[in-house]
Amino acid sequence: MSGARDDRPATPVYLDYQATTPTDPRVLDAMLPYFTRYFGNPHSSQHGAGRQSAEAVERARAQVAELIGATPREIVFTSGATESNNIAIKGVARFHKGRGDHIVTVATEHKCVLESAARMKAEGYRVTTLPVQANGLVSLDRLADAIEEKTVLVSVMAANNEIGIIQPLAEIGALCRERGVAFHTDAAQAVGKIPIDVEAMAIDLLSISGHKVYGPKGIGALYVRRRPRMRLTAEMDGGGQERGMRSGTVPTPLCVGMGEAAAVAGEEMGREAPRLVAMRDRFLARLEAALPAMALNGDRERRLPGNLNVTFPGLDAETLMAEVDDLALATGSACTSATVEPSYVLKALGISDDLAAATIRVGFGRFTTEQDIDFAAEAIAAEVNRQRSNPSYRAPAA
């Protein structure tokens, strides 16, 4: 790796916490007994083994609910935030078909939200996709103007997976409540990282992903408000589990893991967030000092504690990542990394294709150390300067 130091970490430095997080060892310890010792089907209440698993699932449900200020009966376990988003958007729209046919969302939403809205459009619904401002935030005035009499749902993500921007959830929730419109938020990136309170923020539906909060992959949850009651049409037919909203046997070990992850996040978020902000700011200051010709994408203040999205004009991000192979970074959304198209999120901010191709996302998390960020900042700066010193390098036009 170009610019590597002799005191490089023993393993690659992981800086892609928005794509996924490692399972916390405490979470794994909580899960393991439910794979072998307590393996009963939680829906088999006729015997003790089933009841034991059921109790574990309900305990996990309560842990998830507590993290977001909900009640356990409002938590529906799913396979992840993608399924939760699909259930929320399609389910609410289809249930209220007789009352309205209009959905409002935002251009920087996760693909599963945008594609769910597109599916509804194909079924005859109308969809308004709002632009964002240059800092990544949605305009509350434009949102208010977009809501009409036939609007049944507004879906705005809590925090963006690429640029880390935190949307004004409480203000959006208050607006939707005033207009009598359901408010859904994809909170996969936000839950466990920043305070979320579904009551204070007037959120009606909220999607969570286990593996974004140091839990296992393959498990998620959907919060569905009970008072006033949110009604939706189920996407999956079957045995009627999860209060009829998501049929299928719930995976007890994964539920236990997600519950434990929620409990740990609730206990440590108050300490973890300031630590991540300090490391993020330290990393950014080191890069800005070494590389004045760089840009931070998205609002500087209203962003996740562990997120940075930066552009190095004139550079190729893919080449940079290949050269700094002791770092695990991303050039854009992990869910669209199979394509080479410029990030649609960055384009929504008004960033050109060339600049989008010169952009990396850096994600810090629970197990990131100061040694990691200092090593990463030096390695990135060295590689950027190496590329810029190459005779074939052409500086971007001013």
KAMO-V779831 format. One line per field, one symbol per residue. ss: DSSP state (H for helix, E for strand, C for the rest). psi: psi as a letter, one per 20 degrees, with the letter a starting at -180 (. if undefined). A space follows every 50 residues. Layout:
# KAMO-V779831
ss->???
psi->???
This chain:
# KAMO-V779831
ss->CCCCCCCCCCCCEECECCCCCCCCHHHHHHHHHHHHCCCCCCCCCCCHHH HHHHHHHHHHHHHHHHHHCCCHHHEEEECCHHHHHHHHHHHHHHHCCCCC CEEEEECCCCHHHHHHHHHHHHCCCEEEEECCCCCCCCCHHHHHHHCCCC EEEEECCCECCCCCEECCHHHHHHHHHHHCCEEEEECCCCECCECCCCCC CCCCEEEEEHHHCCCCCCCEEEEECECCECCCCCCCCCCCCCCCCCCCCC CHHHHHHHHHHHHHHHHHHHHHHHHHHHHHHHHHHHHHHHCCCCEECCCC CCECCCEEEEECCCCCHHHHHHHCCCEECECCCHHHCCCCCCCHHHHHCC CCHHHHCCEEEEECCCCCCHHHHHHHHHHHHHHHHHHHHCCCCCCCCC
psi->ppjqrhkqqhrqoollihgrqqpphhgghhgghihggmjqpijniirhgg hggghgghghghggghhjkaqhijpppairhgggggggghggghhkhhhr kpqpaqhjrqhhghhghhghhhjiqppooqrrrhjiqqphghgghhpahj pippopqgppigijpoqmggggghggghikppoqpokhihpihqppohgh jlphpppqpgiikkaqqjqaqppophoqpppqpqhpqcijrlkihnqqpq oghhggghggggggghhihhhgghghgggghggghgghhhmhmrqpprph gmrqhkpqoqpnpirohggghhhmjjpoaqibphijiirjqqphghhhij prgghhikqqpppqahjprhhghggggggggggghghhiphipoqqq.
